Structures are given as C-alpha cells and as structure tokens.
Amino acid sequence: MTANLELSPIGNCQVSALVDEEAGFVWSCVPRVDGDPVFCSLLNGDEREKGVWRFELEGQVRSSQRYERNTAILVTRLEAEDGSAVEISDFAPRFETSGRMYRPVAYSRIVRPVSGAPRIRAILTPMKNYGEALASTTNGTNHIRYLVGPQALRLSTDAPVGYILEQRSYRVESDQHFFLGPDEPFSGNIRSEVRRMEANTAKYWQHWVRGLHIPLEWQEETIRAAIALKLCQHEETGAIVAALTTSIPEAANSQRNWDYRYCWIRDSYYTVQALNRLGALDVLEKYLAYLRNIVDQARGGQIQPLYSVMGAEELDEFEAEHLAGYRGMGPVRVGNAAYKQVQYDCYGQIVMPTAQAFFDQRLLRMADETDFAHLEEVGEAAWAKHDKPDAGLWEFRTRQEVHTYSAVMCWAACDRLANVAATLGKGDRVVFWKQRAEKIRATIEEKAWREDGEHYGASFENGYLDASLLQMVELRYLKPDDERFLKTFAAIERDLRRGDHMLRYAAEDDFGAPETAFNVCTFWLIEALGLVGRRAEAREIFESMLSHTTRSGLLSEDLDYDTGELWGNFPQTYSLVGIINCAGLLSKPWSEVR
C-alpha cells in the first residue's frame, strides 16, 4: 500500500499516533512528539511491515473510520468478503485522576468482533533509532516487552501472546484489549481497566469540547480541528508543535523535507489565537507559561524562531539514514537548522498572546508588572530589529531581506505594549511605545510601499508579492477598506492566486519555484475576501478547501492545486487554524436559530 496522508491522529498531549485507513499505527514517537519514532512505516519507503502496528482481517474488502463523537477516540471498521467484521477502537488515555491528569506514554486498542467469525493477524513491529533496527523482544504469559532503545515498552493484553509474536492469524470470538505503555506490570484486570480508560477518556474529550464556543455552521469541522490542535500541545511544558511529523515533502521529490515537531513561536501564536476564539483557555494558559520561560531565558530579549518542546535552544539538524522517506522521497531530517536563523516577526508573536494575560479576568494567573518588564525587553528587541534583514517567516536559508511581514509584527509588538501600559496605568510607557509604533509604521510606509506597482512589497528591498501581506488587516495595521490594502490584495490575487488556492510567493527560493499551494495562505485569501465584502466567494472557496480534508477532517501544510493531493507535514497547525478562523468569520450567527 502506497503511503498517503489519509491519516487520523490520536493522542493525549504526551504522545500521539497517526493511524492509517486500515487501523495501522504508521507514525508515533516516544516518549514525546520529538522522540524516536517507534512506529515509522510512514517514512519507511517500501518497508511497510516494519515500524507498524496493525490488525489484518482475513479476506478484507473494505474499511471505514469515524471518531467517537467529540472525542479523540478513533474507531475503524474492517469488513471481510464473507461478511465478518471487527471494529478497532484506538485512543491514548487522558483523564483526571487523583487530582492530576493521567496521560501516560501509552496507547490503548480494543478489537471487537461485530459480525461473523473474523480472523485477524496482528503485526506489531516497533523500531528503534529512527528505523535502524526492529526492537528486540522478551515476553511473559500476558505481555511482550519491546526494547526500543534505552527504554522498553510493554504490551499487556488478553489476546494470545504467541499469535502476536508469530504474526499468526487467529479467530476473534470476544473483545480483545491491548495496552502498550510503560515497562511495568499492568495493574488490575486488563479488560475492565482498558474499558474504564476508554470511558474516562471519552468523558474528558466530550467535556472539553462542551466548553468551546463554536460557530453555527461547520461545527464538526471546527471541533475536529480544535481537538487536533490540542493534540499538538505538549502539556508538560505548554509548547505547541507545528505538526506531528517530520519530512513529509512539500511537493514530490522537492527536497523540501523539514522536521516540524518543534515549537515555532509564529505557528504557536496562530494556534492559541484560534483556540482562544473558541474559548479554549487551557491551551493558552499552558502556552503562556512556556512563553514566560522562553522570555526569562532570552538574552537581552533575543528570541529564536523555534525551540524544542522542553525549551531547548539547540536543534541541530541531521538526516536519519535508515529511513527512506515518504514514498521513498528522502531525506528524513531530524532537528531543524532554522533555530539558528533570525526571524524578527517572532517578537510580535511573543507580545500579542502574552498581552491578553494583562486583560483577561478568566485566567488563573494574570500577568503583572514583573511580566511587563520582561515583555518590554522583547519590545526593545523588536524596535532594534524592525528595519534589519532577516530570513522571514518562510525561513529562506540562503538570503536575507527586511521582510515587510516581520516589520509589521515588530510594529504590533510596540503597539500592544502601549495597550498593556495603559491598563497598568503607566502613562509614560504608553507614550513611549506609541511613538515607537508610529516610527515603525512610517518606515514601513516609506520602504515597503511600491509606487510603481501600487502595492506593498514583500520586503523593503524588492517589490515581489507575498501572501503574508494579507495579514496586515488581521494584525490591525490596516483596515479592510484601506486603499493601499485593496490595491495590494488585487495584486496578490493577480500574481499568487491559482484558482481556489494561494501560493506563498511565486518568486524562486532556495529550492526553485514553489510547486504547491500553501494551505494557510489560501485561508488568508478566504479571510480577505470575507473582510472586503466578497462573502459569497469566500464561502465558496472555503467549502472547496474543506472538500480536500482527510476523512479525519484535517489538512497538511501544502496542496497540489492541479490534482488536489495533500503534501507537507501533517496535521499542520497553520492549516487547522485556517479552518477555525474562516468558519468563525463566515458562519451565519447563532441568532438566526434562537
């Protein structure tokens, strides 16, 4: 079976797994999202039986999948030619117990016979050291230990252990329960405990979704995107990763293969902004704690574009030589050298979510004057760098310019600091930060506006266009009816729009000309259309984008605008943010049904 992105995530904010259409775990890392992928068949080329956990039904002719309503519990139904069938329920336990959140490095699976006399074969082949070797095993009467490096995982089950070890098919006559987790004896009856975990995990997710403020239209799409975004948060620290995978190419054989299992300050800003609109304050609060740690350790307010989920600064990049890559399209990269880059938009993306903590009375911990003092250091860095060259939000590796988006983000940092100073009653700091914001605005208007083309340029040095210019309205730098925005929007549509899709930019970069549309840019197009009054067109394109989602309702980073095929890391937080934001903007109001 050829690898594809028809995948469904499960997880518990400690570990996650991507499950294919036939209930195979094809990607999962331990002990956290940036760890060793024990299930790695997604990137294992033709070696699809290594690094996988699946149940094969004899005579299978079809499969179907669904999530339990408003949960991250995935149910896959496998049906055979003779009418026999099984359902496989997959989840990572997550619920509160003993006053804390239980979210172990563990996965639970329940195989239920639902018709006929199904026969299955279990294939459980975890690997270690990024596909270097299969995990060795030891076993007891009701468990198997898999040595996946310095640590081990233990499978506890009421299924026949010998059949699993020998990958021998057998008849399933009653529900079978599997718990792959820490290398310690399973406490209690496996059947009753795994079922209890299933019920408590369902209850947790349903109560979390119940607290969301969702739009009237596109409710299921919004809920599914919100749950997936929450799964991208590493709860221990509050960090939010850009995606759960590494090295899914942005286009076929493009070499644009990057490791996204880290916390980009930019991506996280957009994520918490979207979830905050839905009222998911738990994600915001945990992320703000992560940001406070980042700001505390920043030298003179200097912020990197990305950090590890534990806040580590060095993310040295190397290639995993034992993995062939998605469809054999290597390399598979681990780490990301972009941490060495300078990207000055991150200053605004630190200040803006943190600023909410000075205003929002719902938060358990509101920000105070000490936090403001630290935040002013970030603002000082924004002021110092607003007109300096950087790698930009698209992380060019071989050139630097003064990118307009970065400058606008620096303006936003100063503008929001003035707002915070006002609520703290610091009149002198209000004047100070407003003056700096005004000076940055004057520089942008002088340097970025291109009189010859009548639009803003992507950088101060060059007049080429970039979809990020559409964010000038979202950032409150311009209003939707501003003449300069309308002219820039018209130019962007002319040069970057490809049917219902949008490129980041059309100019050649480090790897040549872009070959696929960048999904979040298409959502920026939809938002802009809605804001300038072209609402019907915006809704039409939004529905078109939703038609490209996977069965799980999710999107990757990129899309082939000719074939509609998804490319890039999955699930991509940027893209899910786009679903949530556009649904909220374009939905009919709740008042229409009240």
C-alpha positions as CSV (number, residue, x, y, z in Angstrom):
1,M,0.0,0.0,0.0
2,T,1.4,3.3,-1.0
3,A,1.9,5.8,1.8
4,N,-0.5,8.7,1.8
5,L,-1.8,11.3,4.2
6,E,-5.2,9.8,4.8
7,L,-4.3,9.6,8.4
8,S,-6.2,10.1,11.7
9,P,-4.4,11.3,14.9
10,I,-5.0,10.0,18.4
11,G,-3.1,11.3,21.4
12,N,-3.2,12.6,25.0
13,C,-0.9,15.7,24.9
14,Q,2.1,13.5,25.8
15,V,2.3,11.0,22.9
16,S,0.3,10.7,19.7
17,A,-0.1,8.3,16.8
18,L,-1.2,8.7,13.2
19,V,-3.5,5.8,12.2
20,D,-4.0,4.9,8.5
21,E,-7.3,4.0,6.8
22,E,-7.0,0.3,7.9
23,A,-6.2,1.0,11.6
24,G,-2.4,0.8,11.2
25,F,-0.2,2.9,13.5
26,V,2.2,4.3,10.9
27,W,3.8,7.1,12.9
28,S,4.3,7.6,16.6
29,C,7.2,8.8,18.7
30,V,8.2,8.1,22.3
31,P,8.5,9.4,24.9
32,R,7.1,12.5,23.3
33,V,6.4,14.1,19.9
34,D,10.1,14.8,19.1
35,G,11.3,11.4,20.3
36,D,12.3,8.3,18.4
37,P,9.6,7.1,16.0
38,V,8.9,3.6,17.2
39,F,6.2,3.4,14.5
40,C,7.7,4.8,11.4
41,S,6.4,2.9,8.4
42,L,5.0,6.2,7.1
43,L,8.6,7.2,6.3
44,N,10.0,3.7,5.7
45,G,9.7,3.6,2.0
46,D,8.7,0.1,0.8
47,E,9.4,-1.5,4.2
48,R,5.7,-1.1,5.2
49,E,5.7,-4.0,7.6
50,K,8.4,-2.6,9.7
51,G,7.6,0.1,12.3
52,V,3.8,-0.5,12.3
53,W,1.1,-1.8,14.5
54,R,-1.9,-3.1,12.6
55,F,-4.6,-5.9,12.6
56,E,-5.2,-7.6,9.3
57,L,-8.6,-9.1,8.7
58,E,-8.6,-12.2,6.5
59,G,-10.5,-11.6,3.3
60,Q,-10.8,-7.9,4.0
61,V,-12.6,-6.0,1.3
62,R,-13.4,-2.6,2.8
63,S,-12.7,-0.3,5.8
64,S,-14.3,2.7,7.3
65,Q,-13.4,5.1,10.1
66,R,-15.0,7.5,12.4
67,Y,-14.3,9.3,15.7
68,E,-16.5,8.8,18.7
69,R,-18.5,12.0,18.8
70,N,-16.5,15.0,20.1
71,T,-13.5,12.8,21.2
72,A,-10.0,11.8,20.0
73,I,-11.1,8.1,20.1
74,L,-10.9,6.6,16.7
75,V,-13.0,3.6,15.5
76,T,-12.0,1.7,12.4
77,R,-14.3,-1.0,11.0
78,L,-12.7,-3.7,8.9
79,E,-15.1,-5.9,6.8
80,A,-14.3,-9.2,5.0
81,E,-15.8,-10.8,1.9
82,D,-17.6,-13.4,3.9
83,G,-19.5,-10.8,6.0
84,S,-17.3,-11.0,9.1
85,A,-16.1,-7.7,10.6
86,V,-14.2,-6.2,13.5
87,E,-14.1,-2.7,15.0
88,I,-10.9,-1.4,16.4
89,S,-11.1,1.4,19.0
90,D,-7.8,3.4,19.4
91,F,-7.0,6.0,21.9
92,A,-4.3,7.4,24.2
93,P,-5.6,7.5,27.8
94,R,-6.3,11.0,29.1
95,F,-8.4,11.8,32.1
96,E,-8.1,13.3,35.6
97,T,-7.5,11.0,38.5
98,S,-6.1,11.6,42.0
99,G,-6.1,15.3,41.3
100,R,-3.8,15.2,38.3
101,M,-4.1,14.5,34.6
102,Y,-3.3,10.9,33.6
103,R,-1.6,11.0,30.2
104,P,0.9,8.1,30.1
105,V,3.3,7.2,27.4
106,A,0.8,4.6,26.3
107,Y,-1.7,3.6,23.6
108,S,-4.8,1.5,24.1
109,R,-6.6,-0.6,21.5
110,I,-9.8,-2.7,21.7
111,V,-10.6,-5.2,19.0
112,R,-14.3,-6.0,18.9
113,P,-15.8,-8.7,16.7
114,V,-19.1,-7.3,15.3
115,S,-20.3,-9.9,12.8
116,G,-19.5,-13.4,11.5
117,A,-16.4,-15.3,12.6
118,P,-13.5,-12.8,11.9
119,R,-9.9,-14.0,11.8
120,I,-7.1,-11.4,12.3
121,R,-3.4,-11.3,12.2
122,A,-1.6,-8.8,14.5
123,I,1.5,-7.1,13.2
124,L,3.4,-5.3,15.9
125,T,6.9,-4.3,14.8
126,P,8.2,-1.2,16.6
127,M,11.7,0.0,15.7
128,K,14.4,2.0,17.3
129,N,16.9,4.7,16.5
130,Y,15.0,6.2,13.6
131,G,14.4,2.9,11.8
132,E,17.9,1.4,12.3
133,A,16.6,-1.9,13.7
134,L,13.5,-3.7,14.9
135,A,13.0,-3.7,18.6
136,S,14.1,-7.0,20.3
137,T,11.5,-8.7,22.5
138,T,11.1,-10.7,25.6
139,N,7.7,-12.0,26.8
140,G,5.7,-13.5,29.6
141,T,2.3,-15.1,29.7
142,N,0.3,-12.0,29.1
143,H,2.8,-9.4,28.0
144,I,5.6,-8.7,25.5
145,R,8.5,-6.3,26.2
146,Y,9.8,-4.3,23.2
147,L,13.3,-2.9,23.7
148,V,13.2,0.4,21.8
149,G,16.5,1.8,22.9
150,P,17.5,2.6,26.5
151,Q,13.8,2.2,27.5
152,A,11.3,-0.5,26.8
153,L,7.6,-0.6,26.0
154,R,5.4,-3.3,27.4
155,L,2.3,-4.7,25.7
156,S,-0.2,-6.1,28.1
157,T,-3.1,-8.0,26.6
158,D,-5.8,-10.6,26.9
159,A,-5.1,-11.8,23.3
160,P,-2.9,-14.8,22.7
161,V,0.7,-13.6,23.1
162,G,2.1,-16.4,21.0
163,Y,-0.1,-15.5,18.0
164,I,1.2,-11.9,18.2
165,L,4.8,-12.9,18.4
166,E,4.5,-15.2,15.4
167,Q,2.2,-12.9,13.5
168,R,-0.2,-15.9,13.1
169,S,-3.8,-15.4,12.2
170,Y,-6.5,-16.5,14.7
171,R,-10.2,-16.3,15.2
172,V,-11.6,-13.4,17.4
173,E,-14.5,-14.6,19.4
174,S,-14.6,-11.9,22.1
175,D,-13.3,-8.4,22.7
176,Q,-9.6,-8.2,23.0
177,H,-7.7,-5.4,24.8
178,F,-4.2,-4.1,24.3
179,F,-2.2,-1.6,26.4
180,L,1.2,-0.6,25.0
181,G,2.9,1.5,27.6
182,P,5.5,1.8,30.4
183,D,7.6,-1.3,31.1
184,E,5.9,-2.2,34.3
185,P,3.3,-4.8,35.3
186,F,-0.3,-3.8,34.3
187,S,-2.3,-3.2,37.4
188,G,-5.8,-4.8,37.5
189,N,-7.8,-6.7,35.0
190,I,-6.8,-5.7,31.5
191,R,-10.4,-5.9,30.2
192,S,-12.0,-3.8,32.8
193,E,-9.2,-1.3,33.2
194,V,-8.8,-0.6,29.4
195,R,-12.6,-0.2,29.2
196,R,-12.6,2.2,32.2
197,M,-9.8,4.2,30.5
198,E,-11.9,4.3,27.3
199,A,-14.9,5.6,29.1
200,N,-13.0,8.2,31.1
201,T,-11.0,9.4,28.0
202,A,-14.3,9.8,26.1
203,K,-15.7,11.8,29.0
204,Y,-12.7,14.1,29.2
205,W,-12.8,15.0,25.5
206,Q,-16.6,15.5,25.4
207,H,-16.4,17.9,28.4
208,W,-13.5,19.8,26.8
209,V,-15.5,20.2,23.5
210,R,-18.5,21.2,25.5
211,G,-16.7,24.3,26.7
212,L,-15.9,25.5,23.2
213,H,-17.6,28.5,21.7
214,I,-18.1,27.2,18.1
215,P,-19.9,28.8,15.1
216,L,-23.3,27.8,14.0
217,E,-22.1,26.4,10.7
218,W,-19.2,24.0,10.1
219,Q,-19.4,22.7,13.7
220,E,-18.0,19.3,13.1
221,E,-15.1,20.7,11.1
222,T,-14.3,23.3,13.8
223,I,-14.4,20.7,16.6
224,R,-12.2,18.2,14.7
225,A,-9.6,21.0,14.0
226,A,-9.7,22.1,17.7
227,I,-9.1,18.6,19.0
228,A,-6.2,18.1,16.6
229,L,-4.7,21.5,17.6
230,K,-4.9,20.4,21.3
231,L,-3.1,17.2,20.5
232,C,-0.3,19.3,19.1
233,Q,0.4,20.7,22.6
234,H,3.0,19.1,24.9
235,E,1.1,19.6,28.1
236,E,4.1,19.1,30.4
237,T,5.6,22.4,29.3
238,G,2.8,24.0,27.3
239,A,4.7,24.0,24.0
240,I,2.8,23.6,20.8
241,V,4.4,21.8,17.8
242,A,3.9,22.9,14.2
243,A,3.0,19.3,13.2
244,L,3.3,15.8,14.5
245,T,5.6,14.6,11.7
246,T,8.9,15.2,10.1
247,S,10.0,15.2,6.4
248,I,6.7,14.8,4.5
249,P,7.8,16.7,1.4
250,E,6.1,19.9,0.4
251,A,5.9,18.6,-3.2
252,A,7.0,15.3,-4.8
253,N,10.8,14.9,-4.9
254,S,11.3,18.5,-3.9
255,Q,13.8,18.1,-1.1
256,R,11.6,20.5,0.9
257,N,11.5,18.0,3.8
258,W,11.6,19.5,7.3
259,D,11.1,18.4,10.9
260,Y,8.1,20.2,12.3
261,R,8.0,18.5,15.7
262,Y,9.1,21.7,17.5
263,C,7.6,24.8,18.8
264,W,7.7,27.7,16.4
265,I,6.8,30.9,18.1
266,R,4.9,32.0,15.0
267,D,2.9,28.9,14.5
268,S,2.0,28.7,18.2
269,Y,0.8,32.3,18.1
270,Y,-1.7,31.5,15.4
271,T,-2.7,28.3,17.2
272,V,-3.5,30.0,20.5
273,Q,-5.2,32.8,18.7
274,A,-7.6,30.4,17.0
275,L,-8.3,28.3,20.1
276,N,-8.7,31.5,22.2
277,R,-11.5,32.5,19.8
278,L,-13.2,29.2,20.7
279,G,-12.6,29.8,24.4
280,A,-10.0,27.0,24.9
281,L,-8.2,28.9,27.6
282,D,-6.4,25.8,29.0
283,V,-4.2,25.7,25.9
284,L,-3.5,29.5,26.1
285,E,-2.6,29.3,29.8
286,K,-0.2,26.4,29.4
287,Y,1.4,28.1,26.4
288,L,1.8,31.4,28.2
289,A,3.7,29.5,30.9
290,Y,6.0,28.1,28.2
291,L,6.5,31.7,26.8
292,R,7.4,33.1,30.2
293,N,10.2,30.5,30.4
294,I,11.4,31.4,26.9
295,V,11.4,35.1,27.7
296,D,13.1,34.5,31.0
297,Q,16.0,32.7,29.4
298,A,16.2,35.1,26.4
299,R,19.4,37.0,26.3
300,G,18.6,40.7,26.1
301,G,15.2,39.9,24.7
302,Q,16.6,37.9,21.7
303,I,14.2,35.3,20.7
304,Q,14.8,32.3,18.4
305,P,12.2,31.3,15.8
306,L,11.7,27.9,17.4
307,Y,12.6,25.8,20.4
308,S,12.1,22.2,21.5
309,V,9.0,21.3,23.4
310,M,11.2,21.3,26.5
311,G,12.5,24.8,25.7
312,A,15.9,23.6,24.4
313,E,17.6,26.1,22.1
314,E,19.9,23.9,20.0
315,L,18.0,21.7,17.5
316,D,20.9,20.5,15.3
317,E,19.8,19.1,12.0
318,F,20.8,15.7,10.7
319,E,19.5,13.0,8.3
320,A,18.1,9.7,9.5
321,E,19.9,7.4,7.1
322,H,17.9,4.3,7.9
323,L,14.6,5.8,6.8
324,A,13.9,6.1,3.0
325,G,11.3,8.8,3.4
326,Y,7.7,9.3,2.5
327,R,7.2,7.2,-0.7
328,G,11.0,6.9,-0.8
329,M,11.3,10.7,-1.1
330,G,14.1,11.4,1.4
331,P,15.9,12.8,3.2
332,V,14.3,12.3,6.6
333,R,15.5,15.2,8.7
334,V,15.7,15.3,12.5
335,G,16.2,18.7,14.1
336,N,15.8,21.9,12.3
337,A,18.6,24.4,11.5
338,A,16.1,27.2,11.3
339,Y,16.7,27.7,15.0
340,K,19.9,29.5,14.0
341,Q,18.1,32.0,11.8
342,V,17.0,35.4,12.7
343,Q,13.3,35.9,12.2
344,Y,12.1,39.2,13.7
345,D,8.4,38.6,13.4
346,C,8.7,36.4,16.5
347,Y,8.8,39.5,18.7
348,G,5.2,40.4,17.9
349,Q,4.2,36.8,18.3
350,I,5.6,36.8,21.8
351,V,4.0,40.0,22.8
352,M,0.5,39.6,21.4
353,P,-0.6,36.4,23.1
354,T,1.1,37.5,26.3
355,A,-0.7,40.8,26.2
356,Q,-4.0,39.0,26.7
357,A,-2.9,37.9,30.2
358,F,-3.0,41.6,31.3
359,F,-6.7,41.9,30.4
360,D,-8.4,38.6,30.7
361,Q,-10.0,38.1,34.1
362,R,-10.8,34.5,33.4
363,L,-7.2,33.4,33.6
364,L,-6.0,31.6,36.7
365,R,-2.8,33.7,36.5
366,M,-3.0,37.2,35.2
367,A,0.2,39.0,34.2
368,D,1.7,41.6,36.4
369,E,4.2,44.4,36.3
370,T,7.1,42.0,36.5
371,D,5.9,40.3,33.4
372,F,5.5,43.7,31.7
373,A,9.2,44.5,32.5
374,H,10.3,41.2,30.8
375,L,7.9,41.9,27.9
376,E,9.4,45.4,27.4
377,E,12.8,43.7,26.8
378,V,11.2,41.8,23.9
379,G,9.7,45.1,22.7
380,E,13.1,46.7,22.8
381,A,14.4,43.9,20.5
382,A,11.5,44.5,18.1
383,W,12.3,48.2,17.9
384,A,16.0,47.5,17.3
385,K,15.4,44.9,14.6
386,H,12.3,46.2,12.8
387,D,14.3,47.5,9.8
388,K,17.0,44.9,9.8
389,P,17.3,41.9,7.4
390,D,16.0,38.5,8.5
391,A,15.1,35.1,7.0
392,G,11.4,36.0,7.0
393,L,8.5,33.8,8.0
394,W,9.2,31.4,5.2
395,E,12.7,30.8,6.5
396,F,14.8,31.4,3.5
397,R,18.1,29.7,4.1
398,T,20.3,31.5,1.6
399,R,19.2,35.1,1.6
400,Q,18.1,37.8,4.0
401,E,16.0,40.9,3.4
402,V,14.0,43.3,5.5
403,H,10.7,41.5,5.2
404,T,7.5,43.6,5.5
405,Y,5.7,41.0,7.5
406,S,8.5,41.0,10.1
407,A,8.4,44.8,10.3
408,V,4.6,44.8,10.7
409,M,5.0,42.2,13.5
410,C,7.6,44.5,15.2
411,W,5.1,47.3,14.9
412,A,2.4,45.1,16.5
413,A,4.8,44.3,19.4
414,C,5.2,48.0,20.2
415,D,1.5,48.8,19.6
416,R,0.3,46.1,22.0
417,L,2.9,47.1,24.6
418,A,1.3,50.6,24.6
419,N,-2.1,48.9,25.3
420,V,-0.7,47.0,28.2
421,A,1.0,50.0,29.6
422,A,-2.4,51.8,29.5
423,T,-4.1,49.1,31.5
424,L,-1.3,49.2,34.1
425,G,-1.6,52.9,34.4
426,K,1.9,53.7,33.1
427,G,1.2,56.8,31.1
428,D,4.8,57.5,30.3
429,R,5.2,54.0,28.8
430,V,2.1,54.4,26.8
431,V,3.6,57.5,25.1
432,F,6.9,55.7,24.7
433,W,5.6,52.6,22.9
434,K,3.1,54.5,20.8
435,Q,5.8,56.8,19.5
436,R,7.9,53.7,18.6
437,A,5.0,52.1,16.9
438,E,4.4,55.3,14.9
439,K,8.0,55.4,13.8
440,I,8.0,51.8,12.6
441,R,4.8,52.5,10.7
442,A,6.4,55.5,9.0
443,T,9.4,53.3,8.0
444,I,7.1,50.6,6.6
445,E,5.1,53.1,4.6
446,E,8.2,54.7,3.2
447,K,10.2,51.5,2.5
448,A,7.6,48.8,1.7
449,W,5.1,50.7,-0.5
450,R,5.9,50.4,-4.2
451,E,4.5,53.3,-6.1
452,D,5.4,51.7,-9.4
453,G,3.2,48.6,-8.7
454,E,0.8,50.3,-6.3
455,H,1.1,47.6,-3.6
456,Y,3.2,46.7,-0.6
457,G,6.3,44.7,-1.4
458,A,7.3,41.5,0.4
459,S,10.4,43.3,1.5
460,F,11.9,46.7,1.7
461,E,14.4,45.9,-1.0
462,N,12.1,44.1,-3.5
463,G,8.6,44.5,-4.8
464,Y,7.7,40.9,-5.3
465,L,4.5,39.8,-3.6
466,D,3.9,37.6,-0.6
467,A,0.6,36.2,0.8
468,S,1.7,37.3,4.3
469,L,0.8,40.9,3.3
470,L,-2.8,39.9,3.7
471,Q,-2.2,39.6,7.4
472,M,-1.9,43.4,7.7
473,V,-5.6,43.6,8.4
474,E,-5.6,40.8,10.9
475,L,-2.8,42.5,12.8
476,R,-4.8,45.8,12.8
477,Y,-2.1,47.6,10.9
478,L,-4.6,48.4,8.1
479,K,-8.4,48.4,7.8
480,P,-10.1,46.2,5.2
481,D,-11.3,49.3,3.2
482,D,-7.8,51.0,3.2
483,E,-7.0,51.9,-0.4
484,R,-3.4,50.5,0.0
485,F,-4.7,47.2,1.3
486,L,-7.2,46.9,-1.5
487,K,-4.6,47.5,-4.2
488,T,-2.2,45.1,-2.5
489,F,-4.9,42.5,-2.3
490,A,-5.7,42.9,-6.0
491,A,-2.0,42.5,-6.9
492,I,-1.7,39.4,-4.7
493,E,-4.8,37.8,-6.4
494,R,-3.3,38.5,-9.8
495,D,0.1,37.1,-9.1
496,L,-0.3,34.4,-6.4
497,R,-3.8,33.0,-6.8
498,R,-4.2,29.7,-8.6
499,G,-7.9,29.0,-9.0
500,D,-9.2,28.5,-5.4
501,H,-5.7,28.3,-4.0
502,M,-2.9,30.6,-3.0
503,L,0.9,30.4,-3.2
504,R,3.1,31.8,-0.5
505,Y,5.1,33.6,-3.2
506,A,5.8,33.0,-6.9
507,A,9.5,34.0,-6.9
508,E,12.1,31.3,-6.9
509,D,13.6,30.5,-3.5
510,D,16.4,28.2,-2.2
511,F,14.9,25.2,-3.9
512,G,13.4,26.8,-7.1
513,A,9.9,27.9,-7.8
514,P,7.1,26.7,-5.4
515,E,5.1,23.8,-6.9
516,T,2.2,23.6,-4.4
517,A,-0.2,26.0,-2.7
518,F,0.3,26.7,0.9
519,N,-2.9,25.9,2.7
520,V,-2.8,28.7,5.3
521,C,-2.3,31.2,2.6
522,T,-5.5,30.0,0.9
523,F,-7.3,30.6,4.2
524,W,-5.8,34.1,4.4
525,L,-7.3,34.6,0.9
526,I,-10.7,33.4,2.1
527,E,-10.5,35.7,5.2
528,A,-9.5,38.7,3.0
529,L,-12.4,38.0,0.6
530,G,-14.8,38.0,3.5
531,L,-13.4,41.1,5.0
532,V,-13.6,43.2,1.8
533,G,-17.3,42.2,1.2
534,R,-16.9,39.3,-1.2
535,R,-18.6,36.9,1.3
536,A,-20.3,34.6,-1.2
537,E,-17.0,33.9,-3.0
538,A,-15.2,33.4,0.3
539,R,-17.8,30.8,1.4
540,E,-17.5,29.0,-1.9
541,I,-13.7,28.7,-1.7
542,F,-13.9,27.7,2.0
543,E,-16.2,24.8,1.1
544,S,-13.8,23.9,-1.7
545,M,-10.9,23.8,0.8
546,L,-13.0,21.6,3.2
547,S,-13.5,19.2,0.4
548,H,-9.7,18.5,0.4
549,T,-9.6,17.5,4.1
550,T,-8.9,13.9,5.0
551,R,-11.5,11.6,6.4
552,S,-10.4,12.9,9.8
553,G,-11.3,16.4,8.7
554,L,-7.7,17.6,8.7
555,L,-5.2,19.1,6.4
556,S,-1.4,19.0,5.9
557,E,0.7,22.0,5.0
558,D,0.5,22.1,1.2
559,L,-1.8,21.1,-1.6
560,D,-1.2,20.4,-5.3
561,Y,-3.6,22.9,-6.9
562,D,-3.9,20.8,-10.1
563,T,-4.6,17.4,-8.5
564,G,-5.8,18.3,-5.1
565,E,-3.3,15.9,-3.4
566,L,-2.1,16.9,0.1
567,W,1.6,17.3,0.7
568,G,3.7,18.5,3.7
569,N,3.8,17.7,7.3
570,F,0.5,16.5,9.0
571,P,-1.6,17.6,10.7
572,Q,-0.4,21.1,10.1
573,T,-1.4,23.6,12.8
574,Y,-1.4,26.6,10.4
575,S,-4.0,24.8,8.2
576,L,-6.2,23.8,11.1
577,V,-6.1,27.4,12.4
578,G,-7.4,28.5,8.9
579,I,-10.4,26.2,9.2
580,I,-11.3,27.6,12.6
581,N,-10.8,31.2,11.7
582,C,-12.7,31.0,8.4
583,A,-15.6,29.1,10.0
584,G,-15.9,31.8,12.6
585,L,-15.7,34.6,10.2
586,L,-18.1,33.3,7.6
587,S,-20.7,31.4,9.6
588,K,-24.3,32.6,10.0
589,P,-24.8,33.9,13.5
590,W,-26.4,31.8,16.2
591,S,-29.1,34.5,16.5
592,E,-30.6,33.0,13.3
593,V,-31.7,29.9,15.1
594,R,-32.6,31.4,18.5
